[in-house]
Amino acid sequence: MPADGQTPQTLGFTPEQINTGRPHPARMYDYYLGGKDHYSVDAEAAEEVLRRTPQVRDSTRGNRAWMHRAVRYLAETAGVRQFLDLGTGVPTSPNLHEVAQRVDPTCRVLYMDNDPIVLAHAGALLTSGPAGRVAYRHGDLHQPAAVLGEARAAGVFDWDRPIALILSAIMHFVPDEADPAGLIRTYCDALPDGSYLAMSHATGDYSPTTSAGAAVYAERNVAAPMVLRSHADVLRLFDGTRPVEPGVVRLPEWHPELGPAPRPEDGLGYDPERVWAYAGVARIRPRGLS
């Protein structure tokens, strides 16, 4: 059970809101990763997306591999020991805290998501070693004041030390009218000096027509439609930060030496050439600098 007894029911979700009859991106993501926490409706929708855009499976698995490399970089090279993961999704091992605590068992991780489906599986995230700290809280990325308040109330972080904000494959579910760049700035401004932003984002740059077809299908049939953004648009989401080398690049190009080879022939591997997403890790500019 999630921390503090949080369940979909105690947070006021009705059975109708925990909709297992409509495809959901978090469960479809689990399907692409080869997981088991999805329903037939999710598998069917995922297969329809793959029929239109087979690169989605490679992109999803490539994103998971990037997240592991980014966390390893943040813990090993940047010395970060605290991680705030927004838009956590259905747990898939190794989870973020497992990667971080392999580097340093004292790492602290707070997972947050607004989806009752994720909340129902959150117990799988609460497996910290005794030296570290891991918690899950319910929170909506679109409501930064509430999310940040909940993050402080959780008691996981030392707010005088750097925190890494992890936005892994989540911002492409935020439409332009919700001001994704403004949301990111609000979160970054609230974090301690020396904190970091790690973000990945799907793109249609490599085949606009094919990607658009999959996006239209998702908009009509999936609970959360996706916004594919260009490299220039993704770069703008990093405004006000200082990306570390090699900058904001295609996922497989971001420090591949920090993880295992993709092994496309592996049943759970992926082809780097078929990964359609960008990612970067950036230092959040200390206050007072222009």
Order of alpha helices (4+ residues) and beta strands (2+ residues): alpha-alpha-alpha-beta-alpha-beta-alpha-beta-alpha-beta-alpha-beta-alpha-alpha-beta-beta-beta
